[in-house]
Amino acid sequence: MPPVAAAAVARRSVRAFTAEPVPGEAIEAILAAALRAPSGGNLQPWHIHVVRGGALARLTAAMRLAQEAGEQEVPNHPVYPEGLWEPYRSRRFENGEDLYRTIGIERSDKAGRLRQLAQNYQLFGAPAGLFFAIDRRMGRAQWIDLGMVMQTVMLVALEHGLATCPQAAWALWPDTLGELLGLDEHMMIAAGMALGHEDTAHPINTLRTTRQSLDEGVTWHD
Ligand SMILES: Cc1cc2nc3c(=O)[nH]c(=O)nc-3n(C[C@H](O)[C@H](O)[C@H](O)COP(=O)(O)O)c2cc1C
């Protein structure tokens, strides 16, 4: 397989990281490549915040406190459309079931599920977090561009021996993020991303997700 296809197939969301730091040069190299992602009209309608060290400790501590206090914020945008329909509903359901099965959390174990969800806000132990900001005046077309950058980051990270997890979960905490990242009124975080070395011993990283077949996902018009 050519290397790009191999990376596309090998990439997966990793939800437990080791504490091994990620060298700044590696992050720089990954982002320099990712910033070559295409965008309509070459608008490059994104800004990436790299959060590490003390800033990361402040963010994860703030999130821990907010959650312990049962706080909630008004989300930036809905992570899923309301009343998700088939086949998306079943895909999402199965994804959750498969994920929780890896760590032995039953469907009825609400507290266990919430504990795992909260791991999002500790970046799953990753030593670096990337936050993808977009100007809220941008439209759907520019959100496509943002996805291009994110996938490019995830693929190039593999080349540096690094794992990632894209995280829409951060859309639920716009105020905390806005303050910690110093966002101006126009900018919002579309998604976060954990970046680090995979904890290969952690059972949650045994998850291998499925995909629809070529027949299901593609219609040919000849
Ligand atoms: C935009 C986006 C947002 C996501 N948000 C989260 C998230 O908040 N938390 C999480 O654990 N996984 C999140 N994921 C990971 C998906 O669950 C994952 O990509 C999907 O189940 C397919 O699995 P794979 O990435 O291992 O191939 C997100 C993925 C994308 C593309």
Ligand as a Chemical Component Dictionary entry (heavy atoms), coordinates in Angstrom:
data_LIG
# 
_chem_comp.id                   LIG 
_chem_comp.type                 NON-POLYMER 
_chem_comp.pdbx_formal_charge   0 
_chem_comp.three_letter_code    LIG 
# 
loop_
_chem_comp_atom.comp_id 
_chem_comp_atom.atom_id 
_chem_comp_atom.alt_atom_id 
_chem_comp_atom.type_symbol 
_chem_comp_atom.charge 
_chem_comp_atom.model_Cartn_x 
_chem_comp_atom.model_Cartn_y 
_chem_comp_atom.model_Cartn_z 
_chem_comp_atom.pdbx_ordinal 
LIG C1  C1  C 0 -15.131 15.541 14.446 1  
LIG C2  C2  C 0 -14.992 14.355 15.368 2  
LIG C3  C3  C 0 -15.319 14.496 16.696 3  
LIG C4  C4  C 0 -15.144 13.425 17.598 4  
LIG N1  N1  N 0 -15.394 13.620 18.927 5  
LIG C5  C5  C 0 -15.068 12.644 19.813 6  
LIG C6  C6  C 0 -15.153 12.906 21.208 7  
LIG O1  O1  O 0 -15.537 13.988 21.652 8  
LIG N2  N2  N 0 -14.781 11.917 22.052 9  
LIG C7  C7  C 0 -14.340 10.701 21.606 10 
LIG O2  O2  O 0 -14.007 9.847  22.443 11 
LIG N3  N3  N 0 -14.250 10.425 20.280 12 
LIG C8  C8  C 0 -14.584 11.369 19.384 13 
LIG N4  N4  N 0 -14.447 11.151 18.031 14 
LIG C9  C9  C 0 -13.922 9.867  17.560 15 
LIG C10 C10 C 0 -14.987 9.025  16.856 16 
LIG O3  O3  O 0 -15.788 8.384  17.814 17 
LIG C11 C11 C 0 -14.254 8.017  15.959 18 
LIG O4  O4  O 0 -13.579 8.719  14.951 19 
LIG C12 C12 C 0 -15.178 7.005  15.286 20 
LIG O5  O5  O 0 -15.839 6.225  16.252 21 
LIG C13 C13 C 0 -14.395 6.087  14.347 22 
LIG O6  O6  O 0 -13.358 5.440  15.059 23 
LIG P1  P1  P 0 -11.824 5.610  14.692 24 
LIG O7  O7  O 0 -11.492 7.064  14.760 25 
LIG O8  O8  O 0 -11.086 4.824  15.745 26 
LIG O9  O9  O 0 -11.619 5.079  13.319 27 
LIG C14 C14 C 0 -14.666 12.182 17.119 28 
LIG C15 C15 C 0 -14.370 12.052 15.748 29 
LIG C16 C16 C 0 -14.511 13.118 14.896 30 
LIG C17 C17 C 0 -14.141 12.964 13.445 31 
# 
loop_
_chem_comp_bond.comp_id 
_chem_comp_bond.atom_id_1 
_chem_comp_bond.atom_id_2 
_chem_comp_bond.value_order 
_chem_comp_bond.pdbx_ordinal 
LIG C1  C2  SING 1  
LIG C2  C3  SING 2  
LIG C2  C16 DOUB 3  
LIG C3  C4  DOUB 4  
LIG C4  N1  SING 5  
LIG C4  C14 SING 6  
LIG N1  C5  DOUB 7  
LIG C5  C6  SING 8  
LIG C5  C8  SING 9  
LIG C6  O1  DOUB 10 
LIG C6  N2  SING 11 
LIG N2  C7  SING 12 
LIG C7  O2  DOUB 13 
LIG C7  N3  SING 14 
LIG N3  C8  DOUB 15 
LIG C8  N4  SING 16 
LIG N4  C9  SING 17 
LIG N4  C14 SING 18 
LIG C9  C10 SING 19 
LIG C10 O3  SING 20 
LIG C10 C11 SING 21 
LIG C11 O4  SING 22 
LIG C11 C12 SING 23 
LIG C12 O5  SING 24 
LIG C12 C13 SING 25 
LIG C13 O6  SING 26 
LIG O6  P1  SING 27 
LIG P1  O7  DOUB 28 
LIG P1  O8  SING 29 
LIG P1  O9  SING 30 
LIG C14 C15 DOUB 31 
LIG C15 C16 SING 32 
LIG C16 C17 SING 33 
# 
